[in-house]
């Protein structure tokens, strides 16, 4: 719709589990809220996740 304005993007957990989808919404400057699965791990934006250390056999 030409000239239409929207306040926020809302999505269910199927979209919420897709990190790339959430990232693209943020990159476009959109306000968004998505559902997440109860098993989904969530970290603060400033967390750096390191690869798991290899255990010697």
N, CA, C and O atoms as a Maestro MAE file, in Angstrom:
{
 s_m_m2io_version
 :::
 2.0.0
}

f_m_ct {
 s_m_title
 :::
 protein
 m_atom[228] {
  # First column is atom index #
  i_m_mmod_type
  r_m_x_coord
  r_m_y_coord
  r_m_z_coord
  i_m_residue_number
  s_m_chain_name
  s_m_pdb_residue_name
  s_m_pdb_atom_name
  i_m_atomic_number
  :::
  1 25 0.837 -1.185 0.000 1 A "UNK " " N  " 7
  2 3 0.000 0.000 0.000 1 A "UNK " " CA " 6
  3 2 0.880 1.247 0.000 1 A "UNK " " C  " 6
  4 15 1.705 1.439 0.893 1 A "UNK " " O  " 8
  5 25 0.703 2.043 -0.957 2 A "UNK " " N  " 7
  6 3 1.482 3.274 -1.037 2 A "UNK " " CA " 6
  7 2 1.098 4.206 0.100 2 A "UNK " " C  " 6
  8 15 -0.081 4.488 0.312 2 A "UNK " " O  " 8
  9 25 2.090 4.678 0.822 3 A "UNK " " N  " 7
  10 3 1.855 5.610 1.908 3 A "UNK " " CA " 6
  11 2 1.424 4.984 3.222 3 A "UNK " " C  " 6
  12 15 1.243 5.691 4.213 3 A "UNK " " O  " 8
  13 25 1.259 3.666 3.247 4 A "UNK " " N  " 7
  14 3 0.856 2.995 4.489 4 A "UNK " " CA " 6
  15 2 2.010 3.003 5.477 4 A "UNK " " C  " 6
  16 15 3.171 2.873 5.087 4 A "UNK " " O  " 8
  17 25 1.691 3.155 6.760 5 A "UNK " " N  " 7
  18 3 2.713 3.137 7.811 5 A "UNK " " CA " 6
  19 2 2.354 2.039 8.796 5 A "UNK " " C  " 6
  20 15 1.193 1.867 9.168 5 A "UNK " " O  " 8
  21 25 3.366 1.309 9.204 6 A "UNK " " N  " 7
  22 3 3.180 0.224 10.144 6 A "UNK " " CA " 6
  23 2 4.005 0.484 11.383 6 A "UNK " " C  " 6
  24 15 5.104 1.032 11.299 6 A "UNK " " O  " 8
  25 25 3.472 0.086 12.557 7 A "UNK " " N  " 7
  26 3 4.164 0.347 13.807 7 A "UNK " " CA " 6
  27 2 5.191 -0.705 14.169 7 A "UNK " " C  " 6
  28 15 6.228 -0.377 14.745 7 A "UNK " " O  " 8
  29 25 4.928 -1.972 13.845 8 A "UNK " " N  " 7
  30 3 5.843 -3.036 14.242 8 A "UNK " " CA " 6
  31 2 5.571 -4.276 13.406 8 A "UNK " " C  " 6
  32 15 4.488 -4.455 12.850 8 A "UNK " " O  " 8
  33 25 6.590 -5.126 13.335 9 A "UNK " " N  " 7
  34 3 6.451 -6.431 12.691 9 A "UNK " " CA " 6
  35 2 6.252 -7.460 13.797 9 A "UNK " " C  " 6
  36 15 7.041 -7.518 14.739 9 A "UNK " " O  " 8
  37 25 5.216 -8.260 13.689 10 A "UNK " " N  " 7
  38 3 4.949 -9.334 14.639 10 A "UNK " " CA " 6
  39 2 5.012 -10.655 13.889 10 A "UNK " " C  " 6
  40 15 4.523 -10.756 12.764 10 A "UNK " " O  " 8
  41 25 5.615 -11.674 14.510 11 A "UNK " " N  " 7
  42 3 5.727 -12.975 13.850 11 A "UNK " " CA " 6
  43 2 5.664 -14.090 14.876 11 A "UNK " " C  " 6
  44 15 5.978 -13.895 16.050 11 A "UNK " " O  " 8
  45 25 5.253 -15.261 14.415 12 A "UNK " " N  " 7
  46 3 5.188 -16.417 15.306 12 A "UNK " " CA " 6
  47 2 6.563 -17.068 15.453 12 A "UNK " " C  " 6
  48 15 7.542 -16.591 14.879 12 A "UNK " " O  " 8
  49 25 6.637 -18.143 16.212 13 A "UNK " " N  " 7
  50 3 7.916 -18.792 16.531 13 A "UNK " " CA " 6
  51 2 8.589 -19.420 15.311 13 A "UNK " " C  " 6
  52 15 9.809 -19.583 15.307 13 A "UNK " " O  " 8
  53 25 7.829 -19.773 14.281 14 A "UNK " " N  " 7
  54 3 8.464 -20.317 13.073 14 A "UNK " " CA " 6
  55 2 9.376 -19.280 12.435 14 A "UNK " " C  " 6
  56 15 10.462 -19.618 11.965 14 A "UNK " " O  " 8
  57 25 8.951 -18.025 12.414 15 A "UNK " " N  " 7
  58 3 9.812 -16.953 11.926 15 A "UNK " " CA " 6
  59 2 10.823 -16.556 13.005 15 A "UNK " " C  " 6
  60 15 11.971 -16.237 12.697 15 A "UNK " " O  " 8
  61 25 10.399 -16.577 14.249 16 A "UNK " " N  " 7
  62 3 11.268 -16.171 15.348 16 A "UNK " " CA " 6
  63 2 12.509 -17.019 15.497 16 A "UNK " " C  " 6
  64 15 13.529 -16.535 15.989 16 A "UNK " " O  " 8
  65 25 12.449 -18.287 15.080 17 A "UNK " " N  " 7
  66 3 13.611 -19.156 15.212 17 A "UNK " " CA " 6
  67 2 14.657 -18.918 14.124 17 A "UNK " " C  " 6
  68 15 15.741 -19.500 14.175 17 A "UNK " " O  " 8
  69 25 14.349 -18.078 13.148 18 A "UNK " " N  " 7
  70 3 15.270 -17.816 12.038 18 A "UNK " " CA " 6
  71 2 16.064 -16.539 12.337 18 A "UNK " " C  " 6
  72 15 15.558 -15.427 12.187 18 A "UNK " " O  " 8
  73 25 17.320 -16.724 12.762 19 A "UNK " " N  " 7
  74 3 18.170 -15.592 13.142 19 A "UNK " " CA " 6
  75 2 18.330 -14.592 11.997 19 A "UNK " " C  " 6
  76 15 18.327 -13.384 12.234 19 A "UNK " " O  " 8
  77 25 18.469 -15.073 10.770 20 A "UNK " " N  " 7
  78 3 18.649 -14.177 9.630 20 A "UNK " " CA " 6
  79 2 17.434 -13.281 9.441 20 A "UNK " " C  " 6
  80 15 17.576 -12.105 9.106 20 A "UNK " " O  " 8
  81 25 16.248 -13.823 9.650 21 A "UNK " " N  " 7
  82 3 15.023 -13.030 9.551 21 A "UNK " " CA " 6
  83 2 15.038 -11.888 10.567 21 A "UNK " " C  " 6
  84 15 14.772 -10.736 10.224 21 A "UNK " " O  " 8
  85 25 15.354 -12.224 11.831 22 A "UNK " " N  " 7
  86 3 15.403 -11.201 12.883 22 A "UNK " " CA " 6
  87 2 16.475 -10.156 12.589 22 A "UNK " " C  " 6
  88 15 16.256 -8.962 12.793 22 A "UNK " " O  " 8
  89 25 17.628 -10.605 12.111 23 A "UNK " " N  " 7
  90 3 18.726 -9.685 11.795 23 A "UNK " " CA " 6
  91 2 18.327 -8.708 10.697 23 A "UNK " " C  " 6
  92 15 18.613 -7.514 10.790 23 A "UNK " " O  " 8
  93 25 17.668 -9.211 9.658 24 A "UNK " " N  " 7
  94 3 17.250 -8.349 8.546 24 A "UNK " " CA " 6
  95 2 16.227 -7.313 9.001 24 A "UNK " " C  " 6
  96 15 16.259 -6.170 8.544 24 A "UNK " " O  " 8
  97 25 15.326 -7.699 9.891 25 A "UNK " " N  " 7
  98 3 14.367 -6.723 10.415 25 A "UNK " " CA " 6
  99 2 15.108 -5.593 11.135 25 A "UNK " " C  " 6
  100 15 14.794 -4.417 10.952 25 A "UNK " " O  " 8
  101 25 16.088 -5.965 11.948 26 A "UNK " " N  " 7
  102 3 16.875 -4.952 12.672 26 A "UNK " " CA " 6
  103 2 17.662 -4.073 11.710 26 A "UNK " " C  " 6
  104 15 17.717 -2.856 11.885 26 A "UNK " " O  " 8
  105 25 18.273 -4.681 10.692 27 A "UNK " " N  " 7
  106 3 19.053 -3.910 9.714 27 A "UNK " " CA " 6
  107 2 18.196 -2.885 8.989 27 A "UNK " " C  " 6
  108 15 18.687 -1.827 8.595 27 A "UNK " " O  " 8
  109 25 16.917 -3.195 8.812 28 A "UNK " " N  " 7
  110 3 16.007 -2.268 8.138 28 A "UNK " " CA " 6
  111 2 15.432 -1.231 9.088 28 A "UNK " " C  " 6
  112 15 14.621 -0.396 8.688 28 A "UNK " " O  " 8
  113 25 15.856 -1.285 10.354 29 A "UNK " " N  " 7
  114 3 15.394 -0.303 11.331 29 A "UNK " " CA " 6
  115 2 13.958 -0.525 11.771 29 A "UNK " " C  " 6
  116 15 13.313 0.401 12.264 29 A "UNK " " O  " 8
  117 25 13.449 -1.733 11.602 30 A "UNK " " N  " 7
  118 3 12.069 -2.023 11.971 30 A "UNK " " CA " 6
  119 2 11.964 -2.428 13.439 30 A "UNK " " C  " 6
  120 15 12.867 -3.063 13.984 30 A "UNK " " O  " 8
  121 25 10.872 -2.062 14.060 31 A "UNK " " N  " 7
  122 3 10.557 -2.534 15.404 31 A "UNK " " CA " 6
  123 2 9.879 -3.876 15.240 31 A "UNK " " C  " 6
  124 15 8.963 -4.021 14.430 31 A "UNK " " O  " 8
  125 25 10.328 -4.866 16.012 32 A "UNK " " N  " 7
  126 3 9.756 -6.199 15.832 32 A "UNK " " CA " 6
  127 2 9.638 -6.947 17.139 32 A "UNK " " C  " 6
  128 15 10.350 -6.676 18.106 32 A "UNK " " O  " 8
  129 25 8.712 -7.907 17.142 33 A "UNK " " N  " 7
  130 3 8.538 -8.838 18.259 33 A "UNK " " CA " 6
  131 2 8.166 -10.175 17.634 33 A "UNK " " C  " 6
  132 15 7.229 -10.266 16.841 33 A "UNK " " O  " 8
  133 25 8.911 -11.210 18.002 34 A "UNK " " N  " 7
  134 3 8.639 -12.537 17.453 34 A "UNK " " CA " 6
  135 2 8.530 -13.548 18.578 34 A "UNK " " C  " 6
  136 15 9.140 -13.390 19.636 34 A "UNK " " O  " 8
  137 25 7.755 -14.577 18.340 35 A "UNK " " N  " 7
  138 3 7.694 -15.680 19.280 35 A "UNK " " CA " 6
  139 2 8.963 -16.505 19.166 35 A "UNK " " C  " 6
  140 15 9.614 -16.503 18.121 35 A "UNK " " O  " 8
  141 25 9.320 -17.205 20.225 36 A "UNK " " N  " 7
  142 3 10.438 -18.127 20.178 36 A "UNK " " CA " 6
  143 2 10.004 -19.452 20.799 36 A "UNK " " C  " 6
  144 15 9.082 -19.499 21.613 36 A "UNK " " O  " 8
  145 25 10.676 -20.514 20.405 37 A "UNK " " N  " 7
  146 3 10.380 -21.832 20.947 37 A "UNK " " CA " 6
  147 2 10.928 -21.924 22.372 37 A "UNK " " C  " 6
  148 15 11.923 -21.269 22.681 37 A "UNK " " O  " 8
  149 25 10.316 -22.707 23.232 38 A "UNK " " N  " 7
  150 3 10.804 -22.820 24.614 38 A "UNK " " CA " 6
  151 2 12.192 -23.439 24.713 38 A "UNK " " C  " 6
  152 15 12.844 -23.325 25.751 38 A "UNK " " O  " 8
  153 25 12.648 -24.088 23.653 39 A "UNK " " N  " 7
  154 3 13.979 -24.698 23.648 39 A "UNK " " CA " 6
  155 2 15.042 -23.795 23.037 39 A "UNK " " C  " 6
  156 15 16.213 -24.170 22.989 39 A "UNK " " O  " 8
  157 25 14.654 -22.610 22.569 40 A "UNK " " N  " 7
  158 3 15.596 -21.712 21.912 40 A "UNK " " CA " 6
  159 2 16.494 -21.033 22.927 40 A "UNK " " C  " 6
  160 15 16.024 -20.531 23.948 40 A "UNK " " O  " 8
  161 25 17.798 -21.018 22.643 41 A "UNK " " N  " 7
  162 3 18.766 -20.347 23.501 41 A "UNK " " CA " 6
  163 2 18.882 -18.893 23.053 41 A "UNK " " C  " 6
  164 15 18.999 -18.614 21.860 41 A "UNK " " O  " 8
  165 25 18.851 -17.971 24.009 42 A "UNK " " N  " 7
  166 3 18.919 -16.546 23.713 42 A "UNK " " CA " 6
  167 2 20.085 -15.944 24.494 42 A "UNK " " C  " 6
  168 15 20.241 -16.197 25.689 42 A "UNK " " O  " 8
  169 25 20.894 -15.150 23.810 43 A "UNK " " N  " 7
  170 3 22.048 -14.498 24.425 43 A "UNK " " CA " 6
  171 2 21.944 -12.994 24.234 43 A "UNK " " C  " 6
  172 15 21.317 -12.539 23.278 43 A "UNK " " O  " 8
  173 25 22.555 -12.204 25.138 44 A "UNK " " N  " 7
  174 3 22.627 -10.758 24.910 44 A "UNK " " CA " 6
  175 2 23.415 -10.475 23.622 44 A "UNK " " C  " 6
  176 15 24.254 -11.280 23.220 44 A "UNK " " O  " 8
  177 25 23.148 -9.350 22.988 45 A "UNK " " N  " 7
  178 3 23.775 -9.021 21.706 45 A "UNK " " CA " 6
  179 2 25.297 -8.939 21.784 45 A "UNK " " C  " 6
  180 15 25.966 -9.170 20.777 45 A "UNK " " O  " 8
  181 25 25.863 -8.619 22.941 46 A "UNK " " N  " 7
  182 3 27.318 -8.446 23.046 46 A "UNK " " CA " 6
  183 2 28.074 -9.731 23.407 46 A "UNK " " C  " 6
  184 15 29.284 -9.678 23.630 46 A "UNK " " O  " 8
  185 25 27.402 -10.868 23.469 47 A "UNK " " N  " 7
  186 3 28.058 -12.138 23.806 47 A "UNK " " CA " 6
  187 2 28.800 -12.671 22.585 47 A "UNK " " C  " 6
  188 15 28.268 -12.680 21.475 47 A "UNK " " O  " 8
  189 25 30.035 -13.115 22.806 48 A "UNK " " N  " 7
  190 3 30.830 -13.745 21.746 48 A "UNK " " CA " 6
  191 2 30.864 -15.249 22.057 48 A "UNK " " C  " 6
  192 15 31.359 -15.656 23.108 48 A "UNK " " O  " 8
  193 25 30.343 -16.060 21.153 49 A "UNK " " N  " 7
  194 3 30.298 -17.499 21.365 49 A "UNK " " CA " 6
  195 2 31.529 -18.113 20.710 49 A "UNK " " C  " 6
  196 15 31.756 -17.946 19.512 49 A "UNK " " O  " 8
  197 25 32.322 -18.825 21.507 50 A "UNK " " N  " 7
  198 3 33.542 -19.465 21.020 50 A "UNK " " CA " 6
  199 2 33.238 -20.918 20.673 50 A "UNK " " C  " 6
  200 15 32.344 -21.527 21.260 50 A "UNK " " O  " 8
  201 25 33.985 -21.473 19.716 51 A "UNK " " N  " 7
  202 3 33.795 -22.893 19.391 51 A "UNK " " CA " 6
  203 2 34.096 -23.768 20.607 51 A "UNK " " C  " 6
  204 15 34.923 -23.412 21.445 51 A "UNK " " O  " 8
  205 25 33.431 -24.895 20.696 52 A "UNK " " N  " 7
  206 3 33.674 -25.818 21.797 52 A "UNK " " CA " 6
  207 2 35.107 -26.332 21.736 52 A "UNK " " C  " 6
  208 15 35.664 -26.547 20.659 52 A "UNK " " O  " 8
  209 25 35.688 -26.522 22.918 53 A "UNK " " N  " 7
  210 3 37.055 -27.050 22.975 53 A "UNK " " CA " 6
  211 2 37.025 -28.540 22.683 53 A "UNK " " C  " 6
  212 15 36.108 -29.239 23.115 53 A "UNK " " O  " 8
  213 25 38.007 -29.028 21.963 54 A "UNK " " N  " 7
  214 3 38.086 -30.435 21.635 54 A "UNK " " CA " 6
  215 2 38.625 -31.196 22.846 54 A "UNK " " C  " 6
  216 15 39.628 -30.803 23.441 54 A "UNK " " O  " 8
  217 25 37.962 -32.267 23.197 55 A "UNK " " N  " 7
  218 3 38.363 -33.079 24.351 55 A "UNK " " CA " 6
  219 2 39.355 -34.138 23.879 55 A "UNK " " C  " 6
  220 15 39.096 -34.850 22.909 55 A "UNK " " O  " 8
  221 25 40.501 -34.241 24.574 56 A "UNK " " N  " 7
  222 3 41.499 -35.253 24.221 56 A "UNK " " CA " 6
  223 2 40.946 -36.640 24.528 56 A "UNK " " C  " 6
  224 15 40.285 -36.852 25.545 56 A "UNK " " O  " 8
  225 25 41.228 -37.564 23.643 57 A "UNK " " N  " 7
  226 3 40.734 -38.931 23.837 57 A "UNK " " CA " 6
  227 2 41.747 -39.771 24.550 57 A "UNK " " C  " 6
  228 15 41.503 -40.951 24.801 57 A "UNK " " O  " 8
  :::
 }
 m_bond[227] {
  # First column is bond index #
  i_m_from
  i_m_to
  i_m_order
  :::
  1 1 2 1
  2 2 3 1
  3 3 4 2
  4 3 5 1
  5 5 6 1
  6 6 7 1
  7 7 8 2
  8 7 9 1
  9 9 10 1
  10 10 11 1
  11 11 12 2
  12 11 13 1
  13 13 14 1
  14 14 15 1
  15 15 16 2
  16 15 17 1
  17 17 18 1
  18 18 19 1
  19 19 20 2
  20 19 21 1
  21 21 22 1
  22 22 23 1
  23 23 24 2
  24 23 25 1
  25 25 26 1
  26 26 27 1
  27 27 28 2
  28 27 29 1
  29 29 30 1
  30 30 31 1
  31 31 32 2
  32 31 33 1
  33 33 34 1
  34 34 35 1
  35 35 36 2
  36 35 37 1
  37 37 38 1
  38 38 39 1
  39 39 40 2
  40 39 41 1
  41 41 42 1
  42 42 43 1
  43 43 44 2
  44 43 45 1
  45 45 46 1
  46 46 47 1
  47 47 48 2
  48 47 49 1
  49 49 50 1
  50 50 51 1
  51 51 52 2
  52 51 53 1
  53 53 54 1
  54 54 55 1
  55 55 56 2
  56 55 57 1
  57 57 58 1
  58 58 59 1
  59 59 60 2
  60 59 61 1
  61 61 62 1
  62 62 63 1
  63 63 64 2
  64 63 65 1
  65 65 66 1
  66 66 67 1
  67 67 68 2
  68 67 69 1
  69 69 70 1
  70 70 71 1
  71 71 72 2
  72 71 73 1
  73 73 74 1
  74 74 75 1
  75 75 76 2
  76 75 77 1
  77 77 78 1
  78 78 79 1
  79 79 80 2
  80 79 81 1
  81 81 82 1
  82 82 83 1
  83 83 84 2
  84 83 85 1
  85 85 86 1
  86 86 87 1
  87 87 88 2
  88 87 89 1
  89 89 90 1
  90 90 91 1
  91 91 92 2
  92 91 93 1
  93 93 94 1
  94 94 95 1
  95 95 96 2
  96 95 97 1
  97 97 98 1
  98 98 99 1
  99 99 100 2
  100 99 101 1
  101 101 102 1
  102 102 103 1
  103 103 104 2
  104 103 105 1
  105 105 106 1
  106 106 107 1
  107 107 108 2
  108 107 109 1
  109 109 110 1
  110 110 111 1
  111 111 112 2
  112 111 113 1
  113 113 114 1
  114 114 115 1
  115 115 116 2
  116 115 117 1
  117 117 118 1
  118 118 119 1
  119 119 120 2
  120 119 121 1
  121 121 122 1
  122 122 123 1
  123 123 124 2
  124 123 125 1
  125 125 126 1
  126 126 127 1
  127 127 128 2
  128 127 129 1
  129 129 130 1
  130 130 131 1
  131 131 132 2
  132 131 133 1
  133 133 134 1
  134 134 135 1
  135 135 136 2
  136 135 137 1
  137 137 138 1
  138 138 139 1
  139 139 140 2
  140 139 141 1
  141 141 142 1
  142 142 143 1
  143 143 144 2
  144 143 145 1
  145 145 146 1
  146 146 147 1
  147 147 148 2
  148 147 149 1
  149 149 150 1
  150 150 151 1
  151 151 152 2
  152 151 153 1
  153 153 154 1
  154 154 155 1
  155 155 156 2
  156 155 157 1
  157 157 158 1
  158 158 159 1
  159 159 160 2
  160 159 161 1
  161 161 162 1
  162 162 163 1
  163 163 164 2
  164 163 165 1
  165 165 166 1
  166 166 167 1
  167 167 168 2
  168 167 169 1
  169 169 170 1
  170 170 171 1
  171 171 172 2
  172 171 173 1
  173 173 174 1
  174 174 175 1
  175 175 176 2
  176 175 177 1
  177 177 178 1
  178 178 179 1
  179 179 180 2
  180 179 181 1
  181 181 182 1
  182 182 183 1
  183 183 184 2
  184 183 185 1
  185 185 186 1
  186 186 187 1
  187 187 188 2
  188 187 189 1
  189 189 190 1
  190 190 191 1
  191 191 192 2
  192 191 193 1
  193 193 194 1
  194 194 195 1
  195 195 196 2
  196 195 197 1
  197 197 198 1
  198 198 199 1
  199 199 200 2
  200 199 201 1
  201 201 202 1
  202 202 203 1
  203 203 204 2
  204 203 205 1
  205 205 206 1
  206 206 207 1
  207 207 208 2
  208 207 209 1
  209 209 210 1
  210 210 211 1
  211 211 212 2
  212 211 213 1
  213 213 214 1
  214 214 215 1
  215 215 216 2
  216 215 217 1
  217 217 218 1
  218 218 219 1
  219 219 220 2
  220 219 221 1
  221 221 222 1
  222 222 223 1
  223 223 224 2
  224 223 225 1
  225 225 226 1
  226 226 227 1
  227 227 228 2
  :::
 }
}
